């Protein structure tokens, strides 16, 4: 179990150690780990392989997208630092896993978030068509659609990660957890305003954050809630339309 943040090279050593143990414990499962983990020299190449495997529909496509991710990571190593923090955060905060290998191999929300990191970098390099292609493929293959112009921090966890939509220009801070079927997007009448999600926010399954609203740090949004007004820090918003509850004493509900 990860107790505190570790450097990327140490993270990769831990992942390889887990993979080597898995090979011994279960040779059938272990047979797939050479190409996925053990054949790669570092975390960047291993993560790029996962991106290629998830997005590509043919061997050639998988190789092409893996190489694209590798090239981006070479140009922007800060993306690998962010990916490392995202992965370690899952091991700390998800009660279903305390190790690094399972979320890297099996959590499609994790891979979808890293696909967005690549597409966002491509967008900022004015390679818009390629960035939008990655968004489309992520939507098709992973059921997670994140517009390349969104802004997302680190230690972010897309849990279950089916039906997640994060629209253009949305801002998501560090340590946010987003469950399945969450929508974060603009209103048609507010095309220039997108939601801003504060640090440590928890967005429950099926919730929708719509329009130019701000969700304060460490707020919680209940399952199925529809939020069209600001939520102060530390509050919980529930219902349709959402109402505030469990707010800190200084916040009026």
C-alpha positions in Angstrom: 0.0 0.0 0.0 1.2 3.5 -0.9 1.5 5.6 2.3 2.9 8.8 0.8 3.8 10.0 -2.7 6.8 8.3 -4.2 8.9 9.3 -7.2 8.0 8.0 -10.7 11.0 5.7 -10.9 10.2 4.1 -7.5 6.6 3.8 -8.6 7.6 1.9 -11.7 9.8 -0.4 -9.6 6.8 -1.1 -7.4 4.6 -1.9 -10.4 7.2 -4.3 -11.8 7.6 -6.0 -8.5 3.8 -6.5 -8.3 3.9 -7.9 -11.9 6.7 -10.3 -11.1 4.8 -11.6 -8.1 1.7 -12.0 -10.2 3.6 -14.0 -12.7 4.6 -16.5 -10.1 1.2 -16.6 -8.4 -0.9 -17.0 -11.5 1.0 -18.0 -14.7 -2.1 -17.7 -16.9 -2.6 -14.1 -15.9 1.1 -13.6 -15.8 1.5 -14.5 -19.4 -0.1 -11.1 -20.4 2.2 -9.1 -18.1 5.3 -9.2 -20.2 3.9 -7.1 -23.0 1.9 -4.9 -20.6 4.6 -4.3 -18.0 7.8 -6.3 -18.0 8.9 -5.5 -21.5 8.9 -1.7 -20.9 11.8 0.3 -19.5 9.9 2.8 -17.5 6.4 4.1 -16.5 6.0 6.3 -19.5 6.4 3.4 -21.9 4.2 1.2 -19.8 1.4 3.8 -19.7 1.7 4.5 -23.4 1.2 0.8 -24.0 -2.0 0.9 -22.0 -3.3 3.9 -23.9 -2.6 2.1 -27.2 -4.3 -1.1 -26.0 -7.4 0.8 -24.9 -7.8 3.1 -27.9 -6.6 1.0 -30.8 -9.0 -1.3 -32.7 -6.3 -3.1 -34.6 -2.7 -4.0 -33.9 -1.5 -1.1 -36.2 -3.8 1.4 -34.4 -2.6 0.2 -31.0 1.0 0.6 -32.0 0.3 4.1 -33.5 -1.5 5.4 -30.4 1.1 4.0 -28.1 3.8 5.7 -30.0 1.9 9.0 -30.1 1.6 8.8 -26.3 5.3 8.0 -25.9 6.2 11.0 -28.1 4.0 13.3 -26.0 5.4 12.0 -22.7 8.9 12.6 -24.1 8.0 16.2 -24.9 6.0 16.8 -21.6 7.4 14.7 -18.8 5.2 16.6 -16.3 2.3 14.5 -17.7 4.0 11.4 -16.3 4.4 13.1 -13.0 0.6 13.8 -13.0 -0.2 10.3 -14.1 1.9 9.0 -11.2 0.0 11.1 -8.7 -3.3 10.0 -10.2 -2.3 6.3 -9.9 -1.0 6.6 -6.3 -4.2 8.5 -5.3 -6.3 5.5 -6.4 -4.2 3.1 -4.2 -4.7 5.5 -1.2 -8.3 6.3 -1.6 -10.1 3.4 -3.3 -11.0 0.7 -0.7 -11.2 -1.9 -3.4 -7.4 -1.8 -4.1 -4.3 -0.9 -2.2 -1.8 -1.7 -4.9 -0.7 -0.1 -8.2 -0.9 -2.8 -10.8 -4.7 -3.4 -10.9 -5.7 0.2 -11.5 -3.0 0.6 -14.2 -4.2 -2.5 -16.0 -7.9 -2.6 -15.3 -9.3 0.8 -14.4 -10.5 2.4 -17.6 -11.1 5.7 -15.8 -7.5 6.0 -15.1 -6.5 5.4 -18.7 -9.2 7.8 -19.9 -7.8 10.5 -17.7 -4.3 10.0 -19.1 -5.7 10.0 -22.7 -7.2 13.4 -21.8 -3.8 14.6 -20.6 -2.3 13.7 -24.0 -5.2 15.3 -25.9 -5.0 18.5 -23.8 -1.3 18.8 -24.6 -2.0 18.2 -28.3 -4.7 20.9 -28.2 -2.2 23.4 -26.6 0.2 22.6 -29.5 -2.6 23.5 -31.9 -3.0 19.9 -33.1 -6.7 20.2 -32.5 -8.0 17.6 -34.9 -5.8 14.9 -33.3 -6.8 16.0 -29.8 -10.5 15.7 -30.8 -9.9 12.3 -32.3 -8.5 11.1 -29.0 -11.5 12.5 -27.2 -13.8 10.6 -29.6 -11.9 7.4 -29.2 -12.0 7.7 -25.4 -15.8 8.2 -25.6 -16.2 5.2 -27.9 -13.8 2.8 -26.3 -13.9 3.9 -22.6 -17.3 5.6 -22.2 -15.5 8.7 -20.9 -15.6 12.0 -22.9 -13.4 14.8 -21.7 -13.0 17.8 -24.0 -9.3 18.7 -24.7 -9.9 22.3 -23.5 -10.9 21.2 -20.0 -8.5 21.8 -17.1 -7.9 19.0 -14.6 -5.6 18.8 -11.7 -3.8 15.7 -10.3 -4.7 12.9 -7.8 -8.1 12.8 -9.7 -10.0 9.5 -9.6 -12.7 8.6 -12.2 -14.3 5.7 -10.3 -16.2 3.0 -12.4 -15.9 5.6 -15.2 -18.8 4.8 -17.4 -20.8 7.7 -18.9 -18.6 10.5 -17.6 -18.8 13.7 -19.7 -16.6 16.7 -18.9 -17.3 19.5 -21.3 -15.2 22.3 -22.9 -13.4 24.7 -20.5 -14.6 22.9 -17.3 -12.1 23.3 -14.5 -11.4 20.4 -12.0 -9.0 20.9 -9.2 -6.8 18.3 -7.4 -8.0 15.3 -5.5 -11.5 15.3 -7.0 -13.4 12.0 -7.2 -15.9 11.5 -10.0 -18.3 8.5 -10.1 -20.1 7.0 -13.1 -22.6 8.9 -15.2 -21.5 12.4 -14.1 -21.9 15.3 -16.4 -20.0 18.6 -16.0 -20.9 21.0 -18.8 -22.1 24.5 -19.9 -25.6 25.7 -20.5 -26.4 26.8 -24.1 -27.3 30.2 -22.7 -23.9 30.5 -21.0 -21.7 29.2 -23.8 -18.7 31.1 -22.4 -19.1 29.8 -18.8 -18.2 26.3 -17.6 -18.3 24.7 -14.1 -15.4 25.0 -11.7 -14.9 22.1 -9.3 -12.8 22.8 -6.2 -10.2 20.7 -4.5 -11.3 17.4 -2.9 -14.8 17.5 -4.2 -16.8 14.2 -4.4 -19.3 13.9 -7.3 -21.6 11.0 -6.8 -23.1 8.8 -9.5 -25.4 10.4 -11.9 -24.9 14.0 -10.7 -24.9 16.9 -13.2 -23.1 20.2 -12.7 -24.4 22.6 -15.3 -23.5 26.1 -16.2 -21.0 28.6 -14.8 -21.2 27.4 -11.2 -18.5 26.9 -8.6 -18.3 23.9 -6.4 -16.3 24.8 -3.3 -13.4 22.8 -1.9 -14.4 19.5 -0.2 -18.0 19.8 -1.1 -20.1 16.7 -1.9 -22.7 16.3 -4.6 -25.3 13.6 -4.0 -26.3 10.8 -6.4 -28.5 12.1 -9.2 -28.3 15.7 -8.0 -28.7 18.5 -10.6 -26.5 21.5 -9.6 -27.1 24.9 -11.3 -26.0 27.2 -8.5 -22.8 27.6 -6.5 -22.1 25.1 -3.7 -20.0 26.6 -0.9 -17.0 24.8 0.5 -17.7 21.8 2.7 -21.4 21.6 1.8 -23.4 18.7 0.4 -25.8 19.3 -2.4 -28.7 16.8 -3.0 -31.8 16.6 -5.1 -33.3 18.0 -8.3 -32.8 20.9 -8.3 -30.0 20.6 -5.8 -30.4 22.0 -2.3 -27.7 22.5 0.3 -27.3 20.4 3.4 -24.6 19.5 6.0 -22.9 22.9 5.5 -20.3 24.2 7.9 -22.0 26.4 10.5 -20.8 29.6 8.9 -22.5 28.8 5.7 -26.2 29.5 5.4 -28.2 26.7 3.6 
